[in-house]
């Protein structure tokens, strides 16, 4: 998740970091979250710089 946050930061975006980030990372690692669901979550938690 840190690599994702850094990529966004380097490209002028910020990701809202909250308690849910840990659960999302676990869900991705255990294949509980689809790519499409992650993209949707990321859009909801990302803002232009």
Biopython code that builds the backbone (N, CA, C, O; Angstrom):
import numpy as np
from Bio.PDB.StructureBuilder import StructureBuilder

atoms = [
    (1, "UNK", "N", (0.825, -1.177, 0.000)),
    (1, "UNK", "CA", (0.000, 0.000, 0.000)),
    (1, "UNK", "C", (0.876, 1.251, 0.000)),
    (1, "UNK", "O", (0.507, 2.274, -0.577)),
    (2, "UNK", "N", (2.030, 1.165, 0.644)),
    (2, "UNK", "CA", (2.934, 2.320, 0.682)),
    (2, "UNK", "C", (3.446, 2.644, -0.715)),
    (2, "UNK", "O", (3.604, 3.816, -1.057)),
    (3, "UNK", "N", (3.706, 1.626, -1.525)),
    (3, "UNK", "CA", (4.156, 1.873, -2.895)),
    (3, "UNK", "C", (3.082, 2.612, -3.684)),
    (3, "UNK", "O", (3.391, 3.505, -4.473)),
    (4, "UNK", "N", (1.845, 2.249, -3.475)),
    (4, "UNK", "CA", (0.714, 2.916, -4.128)),
    (4, "UNK", "C", (0.633, 4.370, -3.673)),
    (4, "UNK", "O", (0.474, 5.269, -4.499)),
    (5, "UNK", "N", (0.739, 4.604, -2.379)),
    (5, "UNK", "CA", (0.686, 5.961, -1.844)),
    (5, "UNK", "C", (1.825, 6.818, -2.386)),
    (5, "UNK", "O", (1.621, 7.980, -2.736)),
    (6, "UNK", "N", (3.025, 6.242, -2.454)),
    (6, "UNK", "CA", (4.183, 6.962, -2.967)),
    (6, "UNK", "C", (4.003, 7.295, -4.447)),
    (6, "UNK", "O", (4.304, 8.412, -4.868)),
    (7, "UNK", "N", (3.522, 6.353, -5.231)),
    (7, "UNK", "CA", (3.264, 6.585, -6.652)),
    (7, "UNK", "C", (2.290, 7.746, -6.832)),
    (7, "UNK", "O", (2.512, 8.639, -7.650)),
    (8, "UNK", "N", (1.212, 7.719, -6.059)),
    (8, "UNK", "CA", (0.228, 8.799, -6.146)),
    (8, "UNK", "C", (0.860, 10.137, -5.747)),
    (8, "UNK", "O", (0.649, 11.150, -6.413)),
    (9, "UNK", "N", (1.622, 10.135, -4.674)),
    (9, "UNK", "CA", (2.278, 11.350, -4.192)),
    (9, "UNK", "C", (3.223, 11.926, -5.240)),
    (9, "UNK", "O", (3.232, 13.135, -5.469)),
    (10, "UNK", "N", (4.009, 11.078, -5.871)),
    (10, "UNK", "CA", (4.947, 11.530, -6.897)),
    (10, "UNK", "C", (4.241, 12.095, -8.123)),
    (10, "UNK", "O", (4.829, 12.851, -8.896)),
    (11, "UNK", "N", (2.974, 11.722, -8.293)),
    (11, "UNK", "CA", (2.195, 12.196, -9.432)),
    (11, "UNK", "C", (1.164, 13.253, -9.049)),
    (11, "UNK", "O", (0.224, 13.523, -9.797)),
    (12, "UNK", "N", (1.355, 13.849, -7.867)),
    (12, "UNK", "CA", (0.540, 14.983, -7.482)),
    (12, "UNK", "C", (-0.784, 14.664, -6.819)),
    (12, "UNK", "O", (-1.677, 15.510, -6.794)),
    (13, "UNK", "N", (-0.930, 13.463, -6.280)),
    (13, "UNK", "CA", (-2.174, 13.072, -5.611)),
    (13, "UNK", "C", (-1.889, 12.709, -4.155)),
    (13, "UNK", "O", (-0.761, 12.376, -3.793)),
    (14, "UNK", "N", (-2.916, 12.778, -3.343)),
    (14, "UNK", "CA", (-2.788, 12.320, -1.963)),
    (14, "UNK", "C", (-3.828, 11.246, -1.700)),
    (14, "UNK", "O", (-4.948, 11.313, -2.206)),
    (15, "UNK", "N", (-3.452, 10.267, -0.912)),
    (15, "UNK", "CA", (-4.367, 9.201, -0.527)),
    (15, "UNK", "C", (-4.740, 9.404, 0.935)),
    (15, "UNK", "O", (-3.876, 9.602, 1.790)),
    (16, "UNK", "N", (-6.029, 9.353, 1.207)),
    (16, "UNK", "CA", (-6.509, 9.461, 2.573)),
    (16, "UNK", "C", (-6.132, 8.189, 3.320)),
    (16, "UNK", "O", (-6.548, 7.095, 2.941)),
    (17, "UNK", "N", (-5.348, 8.333, 4.378)),
    (17, "UNK", "CA", (-4.906, 7.192, 5.161)),
    (17, "UNK", "C", (-5.772, 7.119, 6.421)),
    (17, "UNK", "O", (-5.847, 8.069, 7.200)),
    (18, "UNK", "N", (-6.415, 5.981, 6.597)),
    (18, "UNK", "CA", (-7.242, 5.773, 7.781)),
    (18, "UNK", "C", (-7.160, 4.306, 8.196)),
    (18, "UNK", "O", (-6.386, 3.538, 7.624)),
    (19, "UNK", "N", (-7.944, 3.925, 9.174)),
    (19, "UNK", "CA", (-7.930, 2.540, 9.678)),
    (19, "UNK", "C", (-8.270, 1.532, 8.585)),
    (19, "UNK", "O", (-7.822, 0.387, 8.632)),
    (20, "UNK", "N", (-9.051, 1.949, 7.615)),
    (20, "UNK", "CA", (-9.501, 1.043, 6.559)),
    (20, "UNK", "C", (-8.355, 0.594, 5.649)),
    (20, "UNK", "O", (-8.447, -0.459, 5.018)),
    (21, "UNK", "N", (-7.291, 1.370, 5.575)),
    (21, "UNK", "CA", (-6.168, 1.041, 4.699)),
    (21, "UNK", "C", (-5.586, -0.337, 5.035)),
    (21, "UNK", "O", (-5.278, -1.119, 4.135)),
    (22, "UNK", "N", (-5.441, -0.622, 6.298)),
    (22, "UNK", "CA", (-4.889, -1.919, 6.715)),
    (22, "UNK", "C", (-5.793, -3.055, 6.248)),
    (22, "UNK", "O", (-5.309, -4.059, 5.726)),
    (23, "UNK", "N", (-7.093, -2.902, 6.430)),
    (23, "UNK", "CA", (-8.022, -3.954, 6.015)),
    (23, "UNK", "C", (-8.018, -4.124, 4.502)),
    (23, "UNK", "O", (-8.091, -5.249, 4.007)),
    (24, "UNK", "N", (-7.933, -3.039, 3.774)),
    (24, "UNK", "CA", (-7.875, -3.123, 2.310)),
    (24, "UNK", "C", (-6.616, -3.868, 1.887)),
    (24, "UNK", "O", (-6.677, -4.720, 1.001)),
    (25, "UNK", "N", (-5.486, -3.567, 2.499)),
    (25, "UNK", "CA", (-4.236, -4.257, 2.167)),
    (25, "UNK", "C", (-4.348, -5.753, 2.455)),
    (25, "UNK", "O", (-3.887, -6.574, 1.663)),
    (26, "UNK", "N", (-4.953, -6.104, 3.573)),
    (26, "UNK", "CA", (-5.149, -7.522, 3.908)),
    (26, "UNK", "C", (-6.090, -8.172, 2.893)),
    (26, "UNK", "O", (-5.839, -9.287, 2.436)),
    (27, "UNK", "N", (-7.158, -7.484, 2.548)),
    (27, "UNK", "CA", (-8.113, -8.023, 1.575)),
    (27, "UNK", "C", (-7.464, -8.257, 0.215)),
    (27, "UNK", "O", (-7.753, -9.249, -0.454)),
    (28, "UNK", "N", (-6.588, -7.344, -0.192)),
    (28, "UNK", "CA", (-5.872, -7.526, -1.461)),
    (28, "UNK", "C", (-4.940, -8.735, -1.366)),
    (28, "UNK", "O", (-4.906, -9.573, -2.268)),
    (29, "UNK", "N", (-4.197, -8.819, -0.285)),
    (29, "UNK", "CA", (-3.229, -9.910, -0.110)),
    (29, "UNK", "C", (-3.898, -11.284, -0.051)),
    (29, "UNK", "O", (-3.327, -12.279, -0.497)),
    (30, "UNK", "N", (-5.100, -11.329, 0.498)),
    (30, "UNK", "CA", (-5.804, -12.614, 0.627)),
    (30, "UNK", "C", (-6.826, -12.832, -0.485)),
    (30, "UNK", "O", (-7.639, -13.755, -0.432)),
    (31, "UNK", "N", (-6.765, -11.966, -1.487)),
    (31, "UNK", "CA", (-7.654, -12.050, -2.658)),
    (31, "UNK", "C", (-9.128, -11.946, -2.298)),
    (31, "UNK", "O", (-9.990, -12.513, -2.969)),
    (32, "UNK", "N", (-9.399, -11.213, -1.230)),
    (32, "UNK", "CA", (-10.780, -10.965, -0.816)),
    (32, "UNK", "C", (-11.360, -9.756, -1.558)),
    (32, "UNK", "O", (-12.576, -9.571, -1.602)),
    (33, "UNK", "N", (-10.474, -8.933, -2.142)),
    (33, "UNK", "CA", (-10.906, -7.740, -2.868)),
    (33, "UNK", "C", (-10.471, -7.859, -4.317)),
    (33, "UNK", "O", (-9.317, -8.176, -4.606)),
    (34, "UNK", "N", (-11.407, -7.602, -5.229)),
    (34, "UNK", "CA", (-11.085, -7.638, -6.652)),
    (34, "UNK", "C", (-10.335, -6.370, -7.049)),
    (34, "UNK", "O", (-10.332, -5.377, -6.322)),
    (35, "UNK", "N", (-9.711, -6.424, -8.198)),
    (35, "UNK", "CA", (-9.006, -5.256, -8.722)),
    (35, "UNK", "C", (-9.976, -4.099, -8.918)),
    (35, "UNK", "O", (-9.668, -2.953, -8.591)),
    (36, "UNK", "N", (-11.140, -4.408, -9.451)),
    (36, "UNK", "CA", (-12.150, -3.386, -9.700)),
    (36, "UNK", "C", (-12.600, -2.724, -8.394)),
    (36, "UNK", "O", (-12.789, -1.508, -8.343)),
    (37, "UNK", "N", (-12.768, -3.519, -7.355)),
    (37, "UNK", "CA", (-13.160, -2.977, -6.049)),
    (37, "UNK", "C", (-12.048, -2.098, -5.486)),
    (37, "UNK", "O", (-12.328, -1.065, -4.877)),
    (38, "UNK", "N", (-10.792, -2.494, -5.680)),
    (38, "UNK", "CA", (-9.676, -1.690, -5.205)),
    (38, "UNK", "C", (-9.617, -0.361, -5.944)),
    (38, "UNK", "O", (-9.400, 0.681, -5.325)),
    (39, "UNK", "N", (-9.807, -0.385, -7.256)),
    (39, "UNK", "CA", (-9.805, 0.859, -8.036)),
    (39, "UNK", "C", (-10.903, 1.788, -7.537)),
    (39, "UNK", "O", (-10.685, 2.991, -7.388)),
    (40, "UNK", "N", (-12.067, 1.239, -7.284)),
    (40, "UNK", "CA", (-13.175, 2.045, -6.758)),
    (40, "UNK", "C", (-12.821, 2.641, -5.397)),
    (40, "UNK", "O", (-13.049, 3.828, -5.158)),
    (41, "UNK", "N", (-12.267, 1.823, -4.508)),
    (41, "UNK", "CA", (-11.864, 2.290, -3.184)),
    (41, "UNK", "C", (-10.804, 3.390, -3.314)),
    (41, "UNK", "O", (-10.862, 4.407, -2.623)),
    (42, "UNK", "N", (-9.836, 3.168, -4.211)),
    (42, "UNK", "CA", (-8.748, 4.122, -4.390)),
    (42, "UNK", "C", (-9.286, 5.469, -4.903)),
    (42, "UNK", "O", (-8.831, 6.526, -4.467)),
    (43, "UNK", "N", (-10.234, 5.426, -5.809)),
    (43, "UNK", "CA", (-10.836, 6.673, -6.316)),
    (43, "UNK", "C", (-11.526, 7.446, -5.195)),
    (43, "UNK", "O", (-11.494, 8.676, -5.168)),
    (44, "UNK", "N", (-12.141, 6.724, -4.281)),
    (44, "UNK", "CA", (-12.840, 7.370, -3.168)),
    (44, "UNK", "C", (-11.881, 7.954, -2.133)),
    (44, "UNK", "O", (-12.251, 8.847, -1.371)),
    (45, "UNK", "N", (-10.641, 7.443, -2.108)),
    (45, "UNK", "CA", (-9.673, 7.852, -1.081)),
    (45, "UNK", "C", (-8.477, 8.614, -1.651)),
    (45, "UNK", "O", (-7.450, 8.741, -0.985)),
    (46, "UNK", "N", (-8.606, 9.123, -2.880)),
    (46, "UNK", "CA", (-7.513, 9.845, -3.534)),
    (46, "UNK", "C", (-8.011, 11.221, -3.968)),
    (46, "UNK", "O", (-9.116, 11.369, -4.490)),
    (47, "UNK", "N", (-7.171, 12.213, -3.739)),
    (47, "UNK", "CA", (-7.497, 13.593, -4.114)),
    (47, "UNK", "C", (-6.315, 14.213, -4.845)),
    (47, "UNK", "O", (-5.161, 13.911, -4.538)),
    (48, "UNK", "N", (-6.605, 15.090, -5.825)),
    (48, "UNK", "CA", (-5.504, 15.823, -6.463)),
    (48, "UNK", "C", (-4.756, 16.655, -5.419)),
    (48, "UNK", "O", (-5.360, 17.295, -4.558)),
    (49, "UNK", "N", (-3.432, 16.626, -5.520)),
    (49, "UNK", "CA", (-2.511, 17.290, -4.641)),
    (49, "UNK", "C", (-3.041, 18.380, -3.832)),
    (49, "UNK", "O", (-2.303, 18.990, -3.058)),
]
sb = StructureBuilder()
sb.init_structure("model")
sb.init_model(0)
sb.init_chain("A")
sb.init_seg("    ")
for serial, (resi, resn, name, xyz) in enumerate(atoms, 1):
    if name == "N":
        sb.init_residue(resn, " ", resi, " ")
    sb.init_atom(name, np.array(xyz, "f"), 0.0, 1.0, " ", f" {name:<3s}", serial, name[0])
structure = sb.get_structure()
